[in-house]
Amino acid sequence: MFNVLRAEPKTTFEYGPFRIRRMRPGQIQPEKNDDAFGPLSVIDHATLEQGTLVKMHEHNNDEILSYMWRGSMVHEDSAGHRVPLSPKQLMMMNAGESFWHEESTPLVSAEMLQIFIRPRQANLEGRVQFMTRPDGIKSNEWTLLAAPEGIESPLEIRQAVYVYDIRMDENTTTEVPSHAGFAQWLYVMDGEISIGDVTLSKGDAISDEDSALTAATAGKDTTLVCFLVCLGAQAILEGTISGK
């Protein structure tokens, strides 16, 4: 049975030029009384206007994927990186025991997901990874962005979670990624899709524990982000954001 989580404007918070709609992925299954979807803990759909500065701050025990959909953002961190992020360059921070970072949009505005995942173990080494894709999001073809340790992928998550994305042309159909033993959590970053008799628009999500989400059809040009999550994976609850 499909579960749907609709975009909820009342969960949006504004901090000057910085606007966040915070999602608790587990709320897609309200009967379980768990705000997290397994180790997938928090997803912030954020809009940063030009000139936004999020000052240097620390994270502990969060696996954080910065998924850029449009615009660009400058990332600086305690490891000495100063890197522009965009749909052509994504980032995974494995905060571990400690990692400091700062984000800014000096040139243009940006729209993105900040994805917080509970790691398998506390106080691992803090580090950062970058994924470069010169052509940006692929059209009508899923791209594996991040995967658990030991799986060949551009970015590594220290948890049993896979992340994919796709840009679909209007009136095209795609098969939703799946893996045995992993639940699907599919997010509409922009656009509109139909799965069976369910229609979803920007900000909506749909899930299935048995990986039974199959064909999705785009009603307009659409960007999707798909998470495959092992709901029973061991995870720690000590993260700055993901542990909440």
C-alpha positions in Angstrom: 0.0 0.0 0.0 1.3 3.4 -1.0 1.7 6.1 1.7 1.7 9.8 0.6 3.1 12.9 2.4 1.8 16.1 1.0 3.7 19.4 1.0 2.7 21.3 4.1 3.3 25.1 4.0 2.9 25.4 7.8 6.2 23.6 8.2 8.1 26.4 6.4 10.2 28.8 8.4 11.8 32.0 7.2 15.1 33.5 8.5 15.5 36.6 6.4 16.6 35.5 3.0 16.8 31.9 4.1 13.6 29.8 3.9 13.2 26.1 4.9 10.4 23.7 4.7 11.4 20.9 7.1 10.1 17.4 6.4 10.1 14.4 8.8 10.1 11.5 6.4 8.7 9.1 8.9 5.4 11.1 9.1 4.5 9.4 5.8 3.6 6.4 8.1 1.7 8.2 10.9 0.6 4.9 12.5 4.3 4.1 13.4 4.7 7.3 15.5 8.3 7.8 14.3 9.3 11.0 12.6 12.2 9.2 10.9 11.9 6.8 8.0 14.4 4.3 9.3 17.7 6.2 9.3 16.4 8.9 6.9 15.7 11.5 9.6 15.2 15.0 8.3 14.9 16.6 4.8 15.0 20.4 4.5 13.7 21.9 1.3 15.5 25.2 1.4 15.5 28.4 -0.7 18.4 30.8 -0.2 18.2 34.2 -1.8 21.3 35.9 -3.2 23.4 37.3 -0.3 22.4 34.6 2.2 25.1 33.6 4.7 24.8 30.6 7.1 27.8 31.2 9.3 30.4 28.6 10.3 28.8 26.0 12.6 29.5 22.5 13.8 27.7 19.2 13.1 28.3 15.9 14.9 27.2 12.4 13.8 25.1 13.6 10.8 25.4 12.2 7.3 24.4 15.3 5.3 23.7 15.3 1.6 23.5 18.7 0.0 21.4 18.2 -3.1 21.4 21.3 -5.3 18.5 21.7 -7.7 19.0 25.2 -9.0 21.4 28.1 -8.6 24.6 27.8 -6.7 26.0 28.0 -3.2 29.6 28.4 -1.8 30.7 25.8 0.7 33.6 26.4 3.2 34.6 24.0 5.9 37.1 23.1 8.7 39.0 20.9 6.3 40.0 23.9 4.2 37.6 23.5 1.2 36.0 26.4 -0.5 33.8 24.8 -3.3 30.9 26.1 -5.3 28.0 23.7 -5.2 25.3 23.5 -8.0 23.3 20.9 -9.8 26.6 20.0 -11.4 28.4 19.6 -8.1 26.9 17.9 -5.1 28.3 17.3 -1.6 28.2 14.7 1.2 29.3 15.7 4.6 30.0 12.7 6.9 30.1 14.9 10.0 31.2 12.1 12.4 32.9 13.2 15.6 33.1 16.8 14.4 32.8 18.9 11.2 32.4 22.6 10.8 31.0 24.3 7.7 29.6 27.6 6.3 27.4 28.2 3.3 26.7 31.3 1.3 25.1 32.5 -2.0 27.1 35.5 -3.0 26.2 35.4 -6.7 22.7 34.0 -7.3 19.9 32.4 -5.3 19.7 28.6 -4.8 17.1 25.9 -4.1 18.2 22.6 -2.6 17.5 19.7 -0.3 19.6 19.3 2.8 19.2 15.7 3.8 20.1 14.4 7.2 20.8 10.6 7.7 21.6 8.9 11.0 24.9 7.1 10.7 25.5 3.5 11.6 28.0 4.4 14.4 28.8 7.4 16.5 32.0 9.5 16.4 33.4 8.2 13.0 36.0 10.4 11.3 34.6 13.7 10.0 35.1 14.2 6.3 33.5 15.7 3.1 33.0 14.3 -0.4 32.1 16.0 -3.7 30.4 14.7 -6.8 31.0 16.5 -10.1 28.7 16.0 -13.1 29.4 18.5 -15.9 26.0 18.0 -17.6 23.9 18.3 -14.4 20.8 16.1 -13.8 20.3 13.5 -16.5 17.1 13.6 -18.5 14.9 10.5 -18.4 17.6 8.3 -16.8 18.2 7.7 -13.1 21.6 8.6 -11.6 22.9 6.9 -8.5 24.2 9.8 -6.3 25.1 8.1 -3.1 25.1 4.6 -1.6 26.2 2.6 1.4 29.9 1.8 2.1 31.2 -0.9 -0.2 28.9 0.0 -3.1 30.5 1.8 -6.1 28.9 5.3 -6.2 29.9 8.9 -6.5 29.2 9.6 -2.8 29.4 7.2 0.2 26.9 7.2 3.0 27.8 5.4 6.3 24.4 3.9 6.4 22.1 1.6 4.4 20.6 4.3 2.2 20.7 4.8 -1.6 19.9 8.2 -3.3 19.0 8.6 -7.0 17.7 11.5 -9.1 16.2 12.1 -12.6 14.8 14.9 -14.7 11.7 13.7 -16.6 10.3 15.3 -19.8 6.6 15.9 -19.9 4.6 12.8 -20.7 7.5 10.4 -20.2 7.3 7.3 -17.9 10.1 5.8 -15.8 10.5 2.8 -13.5 11.2 3.8 -9.9 14.5 2.4 -8.5 14.2 -0.5 -6.1 16.4 -3.0 -4.2 15.2 -6.1 -2.3 14.9 -5.3 1.4 14.8 -1.5 0.9 11.8 0.7 1.2 11.2 3.5 -1.3 10.7 7.1 -0.4 10.2 9.2 -3.6 10.2 13.0 -3.5 8.9 15.5 -6.2 11.5 18.2 -6.2 9.6 20.0 -9.0 6.9 19.2 -11.5 4.1 16.6 -11.3 3.9 12.8 -11.5 1.3 10.1 -11.4 1.8 6.7 -9.9 -1.3 4.5 -10.3 -4.2 6.7 -9.4 -2.1 9.0 -7.2 -1.0 12.4 -8.5 1.9 14.2 -6.7 3.1 17.8 -7.2 6.2 19.7 -6.0 7.0 19.0 -2.4 4.9 15.8 -2.2 6.4 12.4 -1.4 5.2 8.8 -1.7 6.6 5.6 -0.2 6.3 1.9 -0.1 7.9 -0.5 2.3 7.9 -3.4 -0.2 9.5 -1.5 -3.1 6.2 -1.7 -5.0 6.4 1.7 -6.5 6.8 1.0 -10.2 6.1 3.3 -13.1 5.9 7.1 -12.6 4.5 9.3 -15.4 5.4 13.0 -15.6 2.5 15.4 -16.2 5.0 18.2 -16.9 8.8 18.5 -16.8 9.7 17.0 -13.4 12.7 16.4 -11.1 12.5 13.4 -8.7 14.8 12.3 -5.9 14.4 8.7 -4.8 15.6 7.3 -1.5 16.0 3.5 -0.9 16.1 2.9 2.9 16.7 -0.2 5.0 14.2 0.6 7.7 15.7 -1.8 10.2 19.3 -0.6 9.8 21.2 0.0 13.0 21.5 3.8 13.5 22.7 6.1 16.3 20.6 8.9 17.8 23.4 11.4 18.6 23.4 13.6 15.5 23.1 17.3 15.7 20.0 17.2 13.5 19.5 13.6 12.5 19.3 12.5 16.2 16.3 14.7 16.9 
